[in-house]
Amino acid sequence: MLNCHDATKLMSEAQERPLSLTEKVPLKLHTMMCAGCRNFGEQMNSLRVMTRAYAKGKGGQEKK
């Protein structure tokens, strides 16, 4: 069973590379049981979406 440190590390790595099945299954089980890690993953996804939108020029600033 993964601990929170290992789970958050895998979530971070998943932003850079696809996880293997042997990494995905324990991570999924851990996040099903751990609200803290589940929240961390949701926050990471939100930040990724926001930074991509900002990089595409949708940061809420009008261009002059």
TORPAZA-107717 format. One record per residue (C-alpha): residue in three letters; x, y, z. Coordinates in steps of 0.001 Angstrom, whole numbers. Example, Ala and Ser with C-alpha at 12.3 -4.5 7.8 and 13.67 -1.06 7.14 Angstrom:
REM residues 2
<semar rest="ala" xx="12300" yy="-4500" zz="7800"/>
<semar rest="ser" xx="13670" yy="-1060" zz="7140"/>
//
This chain:
REM residues 64
<semar rest="met" xx="0" yy="0" zz="0"/>
<semar rest="leu" xx="1277" yy="3465" zz="-884"/>
<semar rest="asn" xx="1837" yy="6093" zz="1759"/>
<semar rest="cys" xx="912" yy="9738" zz="1126"/>
<semar rest="his" xx="4474" yy="10734" zz="230"/>
<semar rest="asp" xx="4713" yy="8053" zz="-2462"/>
<semar rest="ala" xx="1212" yy="8827" zz="-3737"/>
<semar rest="thr" xx="1885" yy="12541" zz="-4184"/>
<semar rest="lys" xx="5217" yy="11742" zz="-5833"/>
<semar rest="leu" xx="3439" yy="9505" zz="-8353"/>
<semar rest="met" xx="819" yy="12184" zz="-9005"/>
<semar rest="ser" xx="3611" yy="14646" zz="-9749"/>
<semar rest="glu" xx="5364" yy="12165" zz="-12020"/>
<semar rest="ala" xx="2094" yy="11537" zz="-13864"/>
<semar rest="gln" xx="2259" yy="15153" zz="-15054"/>
<semar rest="glu" xx="5509" yy="14339" zz="-16871"/>
<semar rest="arg" xx="5032" yy="10762" zz="-18046"/>
<semar rest="pro" xx="2374" yy="8063" zz="-18325"/>
<semar rest="leu" xx="2212" yy="5841" zz="-15259"/>
<semar rest="ser" xx="2471" yy="2085" zz="-15608"/>
<semar rest="leu" xx="-392" yy="-146" zz="-14553"/>
<semar rest="thr" xx="1623" yy="-1240" zz="-11512"/>
<semar rest="glu" xx="1804" yy="2435" zz="-10490"/>
<semar rest="lys" xx="-1773" yy="3399" zz="-11390"/>
<semar rest="val" xx="-3574" yy="685" zz="-9419"/>
<semar rest="pro" xx="-2003" yy="1366" zz="-5997"/>
<semar rest="leu" xx="-2344" yy="5109" zz="-6589"/>
<semar rest="lys" xx="-6043" yy="4745" zz="-7411"/>
<semar rest="leu" xx="-6607" yy="2601" zz="-4303"/>
<semar rest="his" xx="-4770" yy="5098" zz="-2115"/>
<semar rest="thr" xx="-6681" yy="8114" zz="-3437"/>
<semar rest="met" xx="-9986" yy="6300" zz="-2969"/>
<semar rest="met" xx="-9216" yy="6071" zz="749"/>
<semar rest="cys" xx="-7218" yy="9257" zz="1358"/>
<semar rest="ala" xx="-9074" yy="12561" zz="1090"/>
<semar rest="gly" xx="-5861" yy="14572" zz="1506"/>
<semar rest="cys" xx="-4165" yy="12968" zz="-1478"/>
<semar rest="arg" xx="-7388" yy="13124" zz="-3484"/>
<semar rest="asn" xx="-7546" yy="16880" zz="-2808"/>
<semar rest="phe" xx="-3877" yy="17243" zz="-3719"/>
<semar rest="gly" xx="-4520" yy="15547" zz="-7072"/>
<semar rest="glu" xx="-7530" yy="17742" zz="-7796"/>
<semar rest="gln" xx="-5549" yy="20865" zz="-6940"/>
<semar rest="met" xx="-2684" yy="19778" zz="-9198"/>
<semar rest="asn" xx="-5111" yy="19257" zz="-12065"/>
<semar rest="ser" xx="-6712" yy="22661" zz="-11474"/>
<semar rest="leu" xx="-3318" yy="24360" zz="-11453"/>
<semar rest="arg" xx="-2340" yy="22573" zz="-14667"/>
<semar rest="val" xx="-5530" yy="23714" zz="-16407"/>
<semar rest="met" xx="-5081" yy="27300" zz="-15193"/>
<semar rest="thr" xx="-1440" yy="27527" zz="-16217"/>
<semar rest="arg" xx="-2184" yy="26095" zz="-19664"/>
<semar rest="ala" xx="-5015" yy="28588" zz="-20127"/>
<semar rest="tyr" xx="-2744" yy="31419" zz="-19018"/>
<semar rest="ala" xx="14" yy="30283" zz="-21382"/>
<semar rest="lys" xx="-2482" yy="30343" zz="-24251"/>
<semar rest="gly" xx="-3333" yy="33960" zz="-23488"/>
<semar rest="lys" xx="-6526" yy="33334" zz="-21557"/>
<semar rest="gly" xx="-5228" yy="34700" zz="-18288"/>
<semar rest="gly" xx="-7986" yy="37274" zz="-17924"/>
<semar rest="gln" xx="-5768" yy="40137" zz="-19032"/>
<semar rest="glu" xx="-6773" yy="42167" zz="-22060"/>
<semar rest="lys" xx="-4031" yy="42646" zz="-24611"/>
<semar rest="lys" xx="-3382" yy="46234" zz="-25647"/>
//
